[in-house]
């Protein structure tokens, strides 16, 4: 039979691996969602600046 310390070490290793797998599958979609949201915000800000510049340039025409 395994010693208590050996069992404890294996239990910690299994818990650590399980935690890493869970964090990977939970955090990866969140990362992509946040990244896409930031990209959309930057794109919308760029579009807003272009519209403002267009209005300023052609307002007097």
N, CA, C and O atoms as a DFTB+ gen file, in Angstrom:
244 C
 N C O
     1  1       0.838      -1.177       0.000
     2  2       0.000       0.000       0.000
     3  2       0.886       1.244       0.000
     4  3       1.986       1.233       0.552
     5  1       0.397       2.308      -0.621
     6  2       1.178       3.540      -0.745
     7  2       1.227       4.277       0.582
     8  3       0.305       4.199       1.394
     9  1       2.302       4.979       0.778
    10  2       2.444       5.771       1.999
    11  2       1.553       7.008       1.914
    12  3       1.205       7.441       0.815
    13  1       1.185       7.573       3.044
    14  2       0.314       8.764       3.036
    15  2       0.922       9.949       2.291
    16  3       0.202      10.700       1.633
    17  1       2.230      10.122       2.386
    18  2       2.839      11.252       1.697
    19  2       2.795      11.058       0.192
    20  3       2.586      12.020      -0.547
    21  1       2.987       9.838      -0.273
    22  2       2.926       9.552      -1.708
    23  2       1.514       9.787      -2.239
    24  3       1.337      10.360      -3.314
    25  1       0.524       9.346      -1.491
    26  2      -0.869       9.551      -1.887
    27  2      -1.198      11.038      -1.923
    28  3      -1.887      11.509      -2.828
    29  1      -0.706      11.762      -0.946
    30  2      -0.952      13.200      -0.889
    31  2      -0.320      13.919      -2.080
    32  3      -0.926      14.825      -2.654
    33  1       0.883      13.522      -2.447
    34  2       1.553      14.150      -3.593
    35  2       0.791      13.866      -4.878
    36  3       0.579      14.772      -5.684
    37  1       0.376      12.614      -5.080
    38  2      -0.372      12.274      -6.295
    39  2      -1.713      13.001      -6.339
    40  3      -2.152      13.441      -7.401
    41  1      -2.360      13.123      -5.183
    42  2      -3.632      13.844      -5.120
    43  2      -3.436      15.304      -5.524
    44  3      -4.249      15.853      -6.268
    45  1      -2.374      15.932      -5.043
    46  2      -2.094      17.325      -5.403
    47  2      -1.786      17.465      -6.889
    48  3      -2.213      18.431      -7.521
    49  1      -1.052      16.516      -7.448
    50  2      -0.734      16.558      -8.879
    51  2      -2.005      16.435      -9.712
    52  3      -2.192      17.174     -10.679
    53  1      -2.875      15.506      -9.337
    54  2      -4.133      15.321     -10.075
    55  2      -5.002      16.570      -9.972
    56  3      -5.576      17.005     -10.970
    57  1      -5.105      17.148      -8.791
    58  2      -5.891      18.375      -8.609
    59  2      -5.303      19.512      -9.435
    60  3      -6.048      20.271     -10.054
    61  1      -3.978      19.641      -9.453
    62  2      -3.317      20.694     -10.214
    63  2      -3.573      20.542     -11.714
    64  3      -3.876      21.524     -12.392
    65  1      -3.455      19.331     -12.229
    66  2      -3.704      19.091     -13.659
    67  2      -5.165      19.373     -13.999
    68  3      -5.460      19.986     -15.025
    69  1      -6.072      18.930     -13.144
    70  2      -7.498      19.186     -13.369
    71  2      -7.785      20.685     -13.375
    72  3      -8.535      21.170     -14.222
    73  1      -7.202      21.407     -12.449
    74  2      -7.394      22.854     -12.380
    75  2      -6.852      23.544     -13.627
    76  3      -7.479      24.468     -14.146
    77  1      -5.698      23.103     -14.108
    78  2      -5.118      23.696     -15.312
    79  2      -6.003      23.444     -16.532
    80  3      -6.193      24.340     -17.355
    81  1      -6.540      22.240     -16.654
    82  2      -7.415      21.927     -17.787
    83  2      -8.687      22.764     -17.723
    84  3      -9.121      23.312     -18.736
    85  1      -9.280      22.864     -16.547
    86  2     -10.505      23.657     -16.394
    87  2     -10.234      25.126     -16.714
    88  3     -11.012      25.756     -17.430
    89  1      -9.144      25.670     -16.193
    90  2      -8.815      27.071     -16.482
    91  2      -8.563      27.291     -17.969
    92  3      -8.948      28.324     -18.516
    93  1      -7.925      26.335     -18.622
    94  2      -7.663      26.459     -20.056
    95  2      -8.971      26.538     -20.837
    96  3      -9.135      27.407     -21.694
    97  1      -9.906      25.627     -20.540
    98  2     -11.150      25.604     -21.300
    99  2     -12.117      26.710     -20.909
   100  3     -13.013      27.036     -21.687
   101  1     -11.966      27.292     -19.731
   102  2     -12.828      28.403     -19.322
   103  2     -12.243      29.731     -19.782
   104  3     -12.973      30.582     -20.291
   105  1     -10.943      29.923     -19.613
   106  2     -10.324      31.220     -19.898
   107  2     -10.057      31.452     -21.374
   108  3     -10.038      32.600     -21.817
   109  1      -9.850      30.395     -22.144
   110  2      -9.555      30.593     -23.563
   111  2     -10.712      31.265     -24.297
   112  3     -10.469      32.238     -25.011
   113  1     -11.965      30.802     -24.161
   114  2     -13.064      31.517     -24.829
   115  2     -13.243      32.941     -24.306
   116  3     -13.589      33.845     -25.068
   117  1     -13.009      33.143     -23.007
   118  2     -13.114      34.497     -22.464
   119  2     -12.064      35.408     -23.073
   120  3     -12.345      36.569     -23.374
   121  1     -10.852      34.889     -23.257
   122  2      -9.787      35.683     -23.874
   123  2     -10.181      36.086     -25.288
   124  3     -10.014      37.244     -25.672
   125  1     -10.706      35.135     -26.069
   126  2     -11.077      35.452     -27.453
   127  2     -12.229      36.445     -27.496
   128  3     -12.254      37.322     -28.359
   129  1     -13.183      36.319     -26.578
   130  2     -14.317      37.240     -26.541
   131  2     -13.852      38.652     -26.178
   132  3     -14.266      39.626     -26.807
   133  1     -12.996      38.758     -25.171
   134  2     -12.491      40.073     -24.772
   135  2     -11.646      40.673     -25.884
   136  3     -11.733      41.871     -26.154
   137  1     -10.828      39.851     -26.529
   138  2      -9.984      40.331     -27.619
   139  2     -10.837      40.848     -28.779
   140  3     -10.539      41.897     -29.350
   141  1     -11.891      40.117     -29.127
   142  2     -12.773      40.547     -30.213
   143  2     -13.507      41.833     -29.842
   144  3     -13.697      42.703     -30.692
   145  1     -13.916      41.961     -28.592
   146  2     -14.600      43.172     -28.146
   147  2     -13.676      44.379     -28.236
   148  3     -14.090      45.443     -28.697
   149  1     -12.429      44.224     -27.801
   150  2     -11.460      45.321     -27.892
   151  2     -11.220      45.692     -29.346
   152  3     -11.123      46.873     -29.680
   153  1     -11.126      44.691     -30.209
   154  2     -10.929      44.951     -31.642
   155  2     -12.108      45.743     -32.208
   156  3     -11.913      46.696     -32.963
   157  1     -13.338      45.348     -31.840
   158  2     -14.527      46.063     -32.313
   159  2     -14.546      47.506     -31.816
   160  3     -14.889      48.417     -32.569
   161  1     -14.181      47.718     -30.555
   162  2     -14.171      49.075     -30.004
   163  2     -13.160      49.935     -30.744
   164  3     -13.453      51.079     -31.089
   165  1     -11.978      49.398     -30.990
   166  2     -10.962      50.158     -31.724
   167  2     -11.420      50.452     -33.144
   168  3     -11.199      51.550     -33.654
   169  1     -12.056      49.474     -33.787
   170  2     -12.547      49.677     -35.148
   171  2     -13.625      50.759     -35.169
   172  3     -13.621      51.616     -36.053
   173  1     -14.539      50.728     -34.214
   174  2     -15.603      51.732     -34.154
   175  2     -15.040      53.116     -33.873
   176  3     -15.525      54.101     -34.431
   177  1     -14.033      53.211     -33.025
   178  2     -13.413      54.513     -32.758
   179  2     -12.738      55.049     -34.011
   180  3     -12.826      56.242     -34.300
   181  1     -12.068      54.184     -34.753
   182  2     -11.414      54.605     -35.993
   183  2     -12.465      55.085     -36.991
   184  3     -12.273      56.104     -37.654
   185  1     -13.568      54.358     -37.099
   186  2     -14.644      54.740     -38.008
   187  2     -15.237      56.082     -37.588
   188  3     -15.545      56.917     -38.438
   189  1     -15.400      56.294     -36.284
   190  2     -15.928      57.565     -35.785
   191  2     -15.011      58.723     -36.112
   192  3     -15.490      59.795     -36.482
   193  1     -13.699      58.540     -35.985
   194  2     -12.744      59.597     -36.334
   195  2     -12.793      59.893     -37.827
   196  3     -12.715      61.053     -38.233
   197  1     -12.923      58.850     -38.648
   198  2     -12.989      59.059     -40.096
   199  2     -14.246      59.843     -40.472
   200  3     -14.191      60.728     -41.326
   201  1     -15.367      59.528     -39.846
   202  2     -16.611      60.248     -40.135
   203  2     -16.504      61.707     -39.713
   204  3     -16.939      62.599     -40.440
   205  1     -15.927      61.951     -38.542
   206  2     -15.766      63.319     -38.062
   207  2     -14.863      64.111     -38.995
   208  3     -15.167      65.257     -39.325
   209  1     -13.760      63.515     -39.421
   210  2     -12.847      64.179     -40.342
   211  2     -13.547      64.460     -41.669
   212  3     -13.384      65.538     -42.240
   213  1     -14.316      63.508     -42.157
   214  2     -15.051      63.681     -43.413
   215  2     -16.034      64.844     -43.294
   216  3     -16.144      65.666     -44.204
   217  1     -16.747      64.909     -42.170
   218  2     -17.711      65.992     -41.962
   219  2     -17.013      67.347     -41.888
   220  3     -17.503      68.335     -42.436
   221  1     -15.869      67.390     -41.209
   222  2     -15.137      68.652     -41.096
   223  2     -14.598      69.109     -42.447
   224  3     -14.630      70.299     -42.759
   225  1     -14.104      68.172     -43.246
   226  2     -13.519      68.534     -44.537
   227  2     -14.570      69.001     -45.539
   228  3     -14.336      69.932     -46.310
   229  1     -15.719      68.350     -45.522
   230  2     -16.718      68.629     -46.543
   231  2     -17.928      69.393     -46.017
   232  3     -18.945      69.468     -46.706
   233  1     -17.847      69.958     -44.822
   234  2     -18.977      70.693     -44.256
   235  2     -19.220      71.995     -45.015
   236  3     -20.365      72.412     -45.190
   237  1     -18.157      72.626     -45.459
   238  2     -18.314      73.900     -46.143
   239  2     -18.576      73.754     -47.632
   240  3     -18.882      74.740     -48.302
   241  1     -18.460      72.540     -48.163
   242  2     -18.592      72.366     -49.613
   243  2     -20.023      72.405     -50.073
   244  3     -20.290      72.272     -51.268
